[in-house]
Amino acid sequence: MSDNGASAEPQLVPLNAIFADDFVELLIPVMSNNTMAEVAEAVAHHTVGVRVRDRGLPKMVVHNNRIVPEDVTVADAGIGPLDHIRVDWVE
């Protein structure tokens, strides 16, 4: 059975991620339909309040040296399995 790209089913996308103030890289499972806001929170969940102090600021996702808008999905941003992202504070 071939897929012609018309499938709208969300796919699991494991990402290599690091929170800007952390020293531990994480493998974070997200879905292709997750927004960057959701991805940032998924990474922060494992870091902020654990190894990084919560600064109470919004968070952003950086992929390939570009800030990805918070409402863009993983799929729409062109982020693929095992790609590296960095989550940072918006100051």
A tleap script that builds the chain and sets N, CA, C and O, in Angstrom:
source leaprc.protein.ff14SB
mol = sequence {
  NMET SER ASP ASN GLY ALA SER ALA GLU PRO
  GLN LEU VAL PRO LEU ASN ALA ILE PHE ALA
  ASP ASP PHE VAL GLU LEU LEU ILE PRO VAL
  MET SER ASN ASN THR MET ALA GLU VAL ALA
  GLU ALA VAL ALA HIE HIE THR VAL GLY VAL
  ARG VAL ARG ASP ARG GLY LEU PRO LYS MET
  VAL VAL HIE ASN ASN ARG ILE VAL PRO GLU
  ASP VAL THR VAL ALA ASP ALA GLY ILE GLY
  PRO LEU ASP HIE ILE ARG VAL ASP TRP VAL
  CGLU
}
set mol.1.N position { 0.844 -1.179 0.000 }
set mol.1.CA position { 0.000 0.000 0.000 }
set mol.1.C position { 0.884 1.236 0.000 }
set mol.1.O position { 1.744 1.374 0.871 }
set mol.2.N position { 0.699 2.111 -0.929 }
set mol.2.CA position { 1.538 3.306 -1.011 }
set mol.2.C position { 0.812 4.498 -0.414 }
set mol.2.O position { -0.417 4.565 -0.399 }
set mol.3.N position { 1.608 5.432 0.073 }
set mol.3.CA position { 1.069 6.656 0.650 }
set mol.3.C position { 1.368 7.783 -0.316 }
set mol.3.O position { 2.527 8.043 -0.636 }
set mol.4.N position { 0.331 8.449 -0.778 }
set mol.4.CA position { 0.524 9.525 -1.739 }
set mol.4.C position { 0.678 10.883 -1.077 }
set mol.4.O position { 0.626 11.912 -1.751 }
set mol.5.N position { 0.872 10.896 0.264 }
set mol.5.CA position { 1.057 12.149 0.972 }
set mol.5.C position { -0.246 12.749 1.453 }
set mol.5.O position { -0.240 13.796 2.101 }
set mol.6.N position { -1.374 12.104 1.150 }
set mol.6.CA position { -2.666 12.645 1.540 }
set mol.6.C position { -3.041 12.272 2.972 }
set mol.6.O position { -4.052 12.748 3.489 }
set mol.7.N position { -2.260 11.448 3.601 }
set mol.7.CA position { -2.547 11.019 4.956 }
set mol.7.C position { -2.406 12.176 5.935 }
set mol.7.O position { -1.391 12.871 5.962 }
set mol.8.N position { -3.445 12.365 6.735 }
set mol.8.CA position { -3.422 13.448 7.719 }
set mol.8.C position { -3.148 12.900 9.120 }
set mol.8.O position { -3.218 13.634 10.106 }
set mol.9.N position { -2.839 11.611 9.200 }
set mol.9.CA position { -2.582 11.001 10.502 }
set mol.9.C position { -1.294 11.552 11.098 }
set mol.9.O position { -0.252 11.536 10.442 }
set mol.10.N position { -1.356 12.045 12.346 }
set mol.10.CA position { -0.128 12.514 13.002 }
set mol.10.C position { 0.872 11.371 13.170 }
set mol.10.O position { 0.499 10.228 13.430 }
set mol.11.N position { 2.133 11.705 13.015 }
set mol.11.CA position { 3.206 10.719 13.134 }
set mol.11.C position { 4.084 11.061 14.333 }
set mol.11.O position { 4.259 12.231 14.673 }
set mol.12.N position { 4.630 10.037 14.963 }
set mol.12.CA position { 5.581 10.225 16.048 }
set mol.12.C position { 6.890 10.746 15.472 }
set mol.12.O position { 7.404 10.211 14.490 }
set mol.13.N position { 7.429 11.806 16.097 }
set mol.13.CA position { 8.689 12.402 15.647 }
set mol.13.C position { 9.598 12.560 16.865 }
set mol.13.O position { 9.445 13.513 17.628 }
set mol.14.N position { 10.542 11.636 17.055 }
set mol.14.CA position { 11.485 11.795 18.166 }
set mol.14.C position { 12.506 12.882 17.821 }
set mol.14.O position { 13.100 12.871 16.742 }
set mol.15.N position { 12.702 13.822 18.755 }
set mol.15.CA position { 13.620 14.934 18.517 }
set mol.15.C position { 14.750 14.943 19.532 }
set mol.15.O position { 14.544 14.632 20.705 }
set mol.16.N position { 15.934 15.298 19.082 }
set mol.16.CA position { 17.041 15.597 19.986 }
set mol.16.C position { 16.847 17.042 20.411 }
set mol.16.O position { 16.761 17.935 19.568 }
set mol.17.N position { 16.778 17.274 21.703 }
set mol.17.CA position { 16.461 18.618 22.176 }
set mol.17.C position { 17.321 18.994 23.368 }
set mol.17.O position { 17.710 18.153 24.177 }
set mol.18.N position { 17.604 20.290 23.449 }
set mol.18.CA position { 18.306 20.817 24.604 }
set mol.18.C position { 17.653 22.130 24.993 }
set mol.18.O position { 17.272 22.928 24.137 }
set mol.19.N position { 17.529 22.339 26.282 }
set mol.19.CA position { 17.048 23.610 26.786 }
set mol.19.C position { 18.272 24.507 26.940 }
set mol.19.O position { 19.303 24.060 27.442 }
set mol.20.N position { 18.176 25.748 26.520 }
set mol.20.CA position { 19.338 26.641 26.402 }
set mol.20.C position { 20.209 26.708 27.653 }
set mol.20.O position { 21.432 26.779 27.532 }
set mol.21.N position { 19.631 26.689 28.835 }
set mol.21.CA position { 20.413 26.808 30.063 }
set mol.21.C position { 20.802 25.459 30.653 }
set mol.21.O position { 21.354 25.409 31.752 }
set mol.22.N position { 20.531 24.381 29.957 }
set mol.22.CA position { 20.792 23.033 30.463 }
set mol.22.C position { 22.050 22.465 29.815 }
set mol.22.O position { 22.547 22.997 28.823 }
set mol.23.N position { 22.548 21.393 30.381 }
set mol.23.CA position { 23.726 20.724 29.825 }
set mol.23.C position { 23.406 19.311 29.362 }
set mol.23.O position { 24.293 18.604 28.883 }
set mol.24.N position { 22.148 18.889 29.499 }
set mol.24.CA position { 21.743 17.534 29.134 }
set mol.24.C position { 20.888 17.582 27.872 }
set mol.24.O position { 19.870 18.273 27.824 }
set mol.25.N position { 21.314 16.840 26.855 }
set mol.25.CA position { 20.499 16.710 25.650 }
set mol.25.C position { 19.479 15.609 25.884 }
set mol.25.O position { 19.785 14.587 26.497 }
set mol.26.N position { 18.270 15.821 25.394 }
set mol.26.CA position { 17.157 14.909 25.638 }
set mol.26.C position { 16.626 14.349 24.325 }
set mol.26.O position { 16.745 14.977 23.273 }
set mol.27.N position { 16.047 13.174 24.402 }
set mol.27.CA position { 15.301 12.617 23.283 }
set mol.27.C position { 13.827 12.770 23.649 }
set mol.27.O position { 13.331 12.112 24.564 }
set mol.28.N position { 13.141 13.641 22.929 }
set mol.28.CA position { 11.762 13.993 23.257 }
set mol.28.C position { 10.826 13.497 22.162 }
set mol.28.O position { 10.972 13.893 21.005 }
set mol.29.N position { 9.864 12.635 22.507 }
set mol.29.CA position { 8.886 12.203 21.503 }
set mol.29.C position { 7.770 13.240 21.381 }
set mol.29.O position { 7.132 13.588 22.375 }
set mol.30.N position { 7.537 13.728 20.180 }
set mol.30.CA position { 6.430 14.631 19.908 }
set mol.30.C position { 5.673 14.085 18.705 }
set mol.30.O position { 6.108 13.130 18.062 }
set mol.31.N position { 4.555 14.696 18.417 }
set mol.31.CA position { 3.773 14.293 17.249 }
set mol.31.C position { 3.918 15.347 16.159 }
set mol.31.O position { 4.163 16.518 16.445 }
set mol.32.N position { 3.766 14.929 14.928 }
set mol.32.CA position { 3.948 15.827 13.789 }
set mol.32.C position { 2.959 16.989 13.795 }
set mol.32.O position { 3.216 18.016 13.167 }
set mol.33.N position { 1.833 16.845 14.493 }
set mol.33.CA position { 0.842 17.919 14.550 }
set mol.33.C position { 0.985 18.787 15.803 }
set mol.33.O position { 0.171 19.686 16.015 }
set mol.34.N position { 2.001 18.541 16.639 }
set mol.34.CA position { 2.255 19.405 17.793 }
set mol.34.C position { 2.781 20.754 17.321 }
set mol.34.O position { 3.563 20.828 16.373 }
set mol.35.N position { 2.345 21.824 17.991 }
set mol.35.CA position { 2.853 23.158 17.679 }
set mol.35.C position { 4.188 23.360 18.388 }
set mol.35.O position { 4.557 22.591 19.276 }
set mol.36.N position { 4.898 24.395 17.987 }
set mol.36.CA position { 6.176 24.706 18.641 }
set mol.36.C position { 5.964 25.071 20.101 }
set mol.36.O position { 6.832 24.802 20.932 }
set mol.37.N position { 4.826 25.681 20.434 }
set mol.37.CA position { 4.519 25.976 21.840 }
set mol.37.C position { 4.434 24.677 22.631 }
set mol.37.O position { 4.947 24.599 23.747 }
set mol.38.N position { 3.797 23.660 22.069 }
set mol.38.CA position { 3.686 22.355 22.739 }
set mol.38.C position { 5.040 21.664 22.817 }
set mol.38.O position { 5.358 21.041 23.830 }
set mol.39.N position { 5.835 21.764 21.768 }
set mol.39.CA position { 7.169 21.161 21.765 }
set mol.39.C position { 8.036 21.817 22.836 }
set mol.39.O position { 8.728 21.126 23.583 }
set mol.40.N position { 8.002 23.146 22.913 }
set mol.40.CA position { 8.793 23.864 23.915 }
set mol.40.C position { 8.405 23.419 25.323 }
set mol.40.O position { 9.276 23.238 26.174 }
set mol.41.N position { 7.121 23.242 25.577 }
set mol.41.CA position { 6.675 22.797 26.901 }
set mol.41.C position { 7.096 21.361 27.183 }
set mol.41.O position { 7.416 21.021 28.322 }
set mol.42.N position { 7.099 20.514 26.152 }
set mol.42.CA position { 7.526 19.124 26.337 }
set mol.42.C position { 8.996 19.062 26.746 }
set mol.42.O position { 9.370 18.261 27.602 }
set mol.43.N position { 9.823 19.901 26.140 }
set mol.43.CA position { 11.244 19.939 26.498 }
set mol.43.C position { 11.401 20.553 27.892 }
set mol.43.O position { 12.146 20.031 28.721 }
set mol.44.N position { 10.709 21.644 28.143 }
set mol.44.CA position { 10.809 22.332 29.439 }
set mol.44.C position { 10.362 21.437 30.594 }
set mol.44.O position { 10.889 21.543 31.702 }
set mol.45.N position { 9.405 20.566 30.343 }
set mol.45.CA position { 8.889 19.664 31.382 }
set mol.45.C position { 10.006 18.847 32.027 }
set mol.45.O position { 9.963 18.557 33.223 }
set mol.46.N position { 10.990 18.483 31.237 }
set mol.46.CA position { 12.089 17.640 31.720 }
set mol.46.C position { 13.275 18.444 32.249 }
set mol.46.O position { 14.238 17.865 32.752 }
set mol.47.N position { 13.216 19.753 32.141 }
set mol.47.CA position { 14.370 20.586 32.448 }
set mol.47.C position { 14.078 21.682 33.461 }
set mol.47.O position { 14.752 21.785 34.486 }
set mol.48.N position { 13.069 22.501 33.169 }
set mol.48.CA position { 12.760 23.653 34.016 }
set mol.48.C position { 12.235 23.167 35.365 }
set mol.48.O position { 11.300 22.370 35.441 }
set mol.49.N position { 12.857 23.666 36.414 }
set mol.49.CA position { 12.511 23.229 37.759 }
set mol.49.C position { 13.263 21.986 38.182 }
set mol.49.O position { 13.173 21.563 39.335 }
set mol.50.N position { 14.003 21.398 37.259 }
set mol.50.CA position { 14.819 20.218 37.560 }
set mol.50.C position { 16.290 20.617 37.597 }
set mol.50.O position { 16.946 20.502 38.632 }
set mol.51.N position { 16.806 21.088 36.456 }
set mol.51.CA position { 18.196 21.548 36.386 }
set mol.51.C position { 18.298 23.034 36.032 }
set mol.51.O position { 19.362 23.642 36.155 }
set mol.52.N position { 17.176 23.604 35.591 }
set mol.52.CA position { 17.151 25.001 35.163 }
set mol.52.C position { 16.080 25.745 35.957 }
set mol.52.O position { 14.952 25.274 36.104 }
set mol.53.N position { 16.459 26.910 36.461 }
set mol.53.CA position { 15.519 27.740 37.226 }
set mol.53.C position { 14.438 28.278 36.288 }
set mol.53.O position { 14.722 28.702 35.168 }
set mol.54.N position { 13.195 28.252 36.769 }
set mol.54.CA position { 12.082 28.788 35.986 }
set mol.54.C position { 12.161 30.310 36.013 }
set mol.54.O position { 12.084 30.923 37.078 }
set mol.55.N position { 12.312 30.906 34.864 }
set mol.55.CA position { 12.416 32.355 34.766 }
set mol.55.C position { 11.066 33.008 34.495 }
set mol.55.O position { 10.973 34.235 34.448 }
set mol.56.N position { 10.028 32.210 34.317 }
set mol.56.CA position { 8.697 32.749 34.104 }
set mol.56.C position { 8.532 33.481 32.772 }
set mol.56.O position { 7.654 34.334 32.639 }
set mol.57.N position { 9.350 33.160 31.809 }
set mol.57.CA position { 9.292 33.794 30.494 }
set mol.57.C position { 8.727 32.820 29.465 }
set mol.57.O position { 8.786 31.607 29.664 }
set mol.58.N position { 8.183 33.337 28.374 }
set mol.58.CA position { 7.763 32.448 27.286 }
set mol.58.C position { 8.972 31.725 26.701 }
set mol.58.O position { 10.116 32.133 26.899 }
set mol.59.N position { 8.696 30.651 25.981 }
set mol.59.CA position { 9.764 29.839 25.394 }
set mol.59.C position { 9.632 29.811 23.870 }
set mol.59.O position { 8.542 29.972 23.321 }
set mol.60.N position { 10.763 29.604 23.207 }
set mol.60.CA position { 10.755 29.497 21.752 }
set mol.60.C position { 11.577 28.286 21.329 }
set mol.60.O position { 12.451 27.821 22.061 }
set mol.61.N position { 11.281 27.789 20.141 }
set mol.61.CA position { 12.013 26.666 19.561 }
set mol.61.C position { 12.897 27.192 18.437 }
set mol.61.O position { 12.454 27.963 17.585 }
set mol.62.N position { 14.163 26.757 18.451 }
set mol.62.CA position { 15.117 27.113 17.403 }
set mol.62.C position { 15.498 25.832 16.670 }
set mol.62.O position { 15.913 24.850 17.285 }
set mol.63.N position { 15.350 25.858 15.345 }
set mol.63.CA position { 15.695 24.710 14.507 }
set mol.63.C position { 16.513 25.227 13.335 }
set mol.63.O position { 16.087 26.149 12.640 }
set mol.64.N position { 17.676 24.645 13.110 }
set mol.64.CA position { 18.568 25.086 12.028 }
set mol.64.C position { 18.827 26.591 12.090 }
set mol.64.O position { 18.777 27.282 11.073 }
set mol.65.N position { 19.103 27.083 13.290 }
set mol.65.CA position { 19.437 28.493 13.524 }
set mol.65.C position { 18.324 29.473 13.181 }
set mol.65.O position { 18.592 30.648 12.929 }
set mol.66.N position { 17.076 29.003 13.168 }
set mol.66.CA position { 15.956 29.914 12.949 }
set mol.66.C position { 14.909 29.679 14.024 }
set mol.66.O position { 14.659 28.546 14.435 }
set mol.67.N position { 14.310 30.761 14.467 }
set mol.67.CA position { 13.228 30.672 15.441 }
set mol.67.C position { 11.972 30.267 14.686 }
set mol.67.O position { 11.592 30.890 13.694 }
set mol.68.N position { 11.333 29.207 15.179 }
set mol.68.CA position { 10.105 28.725 14.536 }
set mol.68.C position { 8.917 29.325 15.293 }
set mol.68.O position { 8.835 29.176 16.513 }
set mol.69.N position { 8.001 29.996 14.599 }
set mol.69.CA position { 6.838 30.582 15.273 }
set mol.69.C position { 6.068 29.541 16.086 }
set mol.69.O position { 5.961 28.379 15.695 }
set mol.70.N position { 5.535 29.986 17.226 }
set mol.70.CA position { 4.934 29.055 18.186 }
set mol.70.C position { 3.698 28.333 17.675 }
set mol.70.O position { 3.345 27.285 18.214 }
set mol.71.N position { 3.029 28.854 16.657 }
set mol.71.CA position { 1.817 28.212 16.152 }
set mol.71.C position { 2.079 27.265 14.984 }
set mol.71.O position { 1.144 26.648 14.473 }
set mol.72.N position { 3.330 27.140 14.556 }
set mol.72.CA position { 3.695 26.245 13.456 }
set mol.72.C position { 3.854 24.826 14.000 }
set mol.72.O position { 4.399 24.633 15.087 }
set mol.73.N position { 3.379 23.838 13.246 }
set mol.73.CA position { 3.501 22.451 13.686 }
set mol.73.C position { 4.874 21.891 13.312 }
set mol.73.O position { 5.609 22.458 12.503 }
set mol.74.N position { 5.179 20.777 13.925 }
set mol.74.CA position { 6.438 20.080 13.631 }
set mol.74.C position { 6.523 19.775 12.135 }
set mol.74.O position { 7.547 20.035 11.503 }
set mol.75.N position { 5.457 19.229 11.577 }
set mol.75.CA position { 5.445 18.879 10.151 }
set mol.75.C position { 5.611 20.113 9.273 }
set mol.75.O position { 6.401 20.102 8.329 }
set mol.76.N position { 4.873 21.173 9.576 }
set mol.76.CA position { 4.940 22.388 8.757 }
set mol.76.C position { 6.300 23.077 8.858 }
set mol.76.O position { 6.709 23.777 7.932 }
set mol.77.N position { 6.997 22.884 9.968 }
set mol.77.CA position { 8.324 23.476 10.143 }
set mol.77.C position { 9.397 22.660 9.430 }
set mol.77.O position { 10.544 23.095 9.330 }
set mol.78.N position { 9.032 21.482 8.936 }
set mol.78.CA position { 10.008 20.632 8.253 }
set mol.78.C position { 10.966 19.946 9.209 }
set mol.78.O position { 12.072 19.569 8.821 }
set mol.79.N position { 10.549 19.782 10.457 }
set mol.79.CA position { 11.386 19.117 11.453 }
set mol.79.C position { 11.132 17.615 11.359 }
set mol.79.O position { 9.989 17.162 11.430 }
set mol.80.N position { 12.204 16.857 11.198 }
set mol.80.CA position { 12.077 15.425 11.017 }
set mol.80.C position { 12.626 14.637 12.189 }
set mol.80.O position { 13.202 15.210 13.113 }
set mol.81.N position { 12.449 13.326 12.155 }
set mol.81.CA position { 12.934 12.455 13.228 }
set mol.81.C position { 14.427 12.658 13.485 }
set mol.81.O position { 15.243 12.684 12.564 }
set mol.82.N position { 14.749 12.800 14.760 }
set mol.82.CA position { 16.104 12.957 15.283 }
set mol.82.C position { 16.769 14.278 14.912 }
set mol.82.O position { 17.967 14.450 15.137 }
set mol.83.N position { 16.008 15.213 14.346 }
set mol.83.CA position { 16.542 16.564 14.145 }
set mol.83.C position { 16.851 17.168 15.510 }
set mol.83.O position { 16.272 16.769 16.521 }
set mol.84.N position { 17.756 18.120 15.529 }
set mol.84.CA position { 18.141 18.794 16.776 }
set mol.84.C position { 17.399 20.125 16.882 }
set mol.84.O position { 17.378 20.923 15.945 }
set mol.85.N position { 16.793 20.343 18.046 }
set mol.85.CA position { 16.164 21.634 18.343 }
set mol.85.C position { 16.723 22.155 19.655 }
set mol.85.O position { 17.225 21.397 20.485 }
set mol.86.N position { 16.625 23.463 19.820 }
set mol.86.CA position { 16.999 24.105 21.084 }
set mol.86.C position { 15.807 24.925 21.534 }
set mol.86.O position { 15.190 25.632 20.738 }
set mol.87.N position { 15.490 24.825 22.809 }
set mol.87.CA position { 14.432 25.640 23.385 }
set mol.87.C position { 15.100 26.694 24.246 }
set mol.87.O position { 15.989 26.395 25.044 }
set mol.88.N position { 14.662 27.930 24.074 }
set mol.88.CA position { 15.266 29.045 24.797 }
set mol.88.C position { 14.162 29.945 25.336 }
set mol.88.O position { 12.998 29.822 24.954 }
set mol.89.N position { 14.538 30.833 26.212 }
set mol.89.CA position { 13.617 31.825 26.757 }
set mol.89.C position { 13.445 32.954 25.739 }
set mol.89.O position { 14.391 33.325 25.044 }
set mol.90.N position { 12.242 33.487 25.661 }
set mol.90.CA position { 11.999 34.698 24.872 }
set mol.90.C position { 12.185 35.868 25.820 }
set mol.90.O position { 11.451 36.006 26.799 }
set mol.91.N position { 13.162 36.703 25.531 }
set mol.91.CA position { 13.446 37.838 26.412 }
set mol.91.C position { 13.086 39.142 25.753 }
set mol.91.O position { 13.259 40.204 26.350 }
savepdb mol mol.pdb
quit
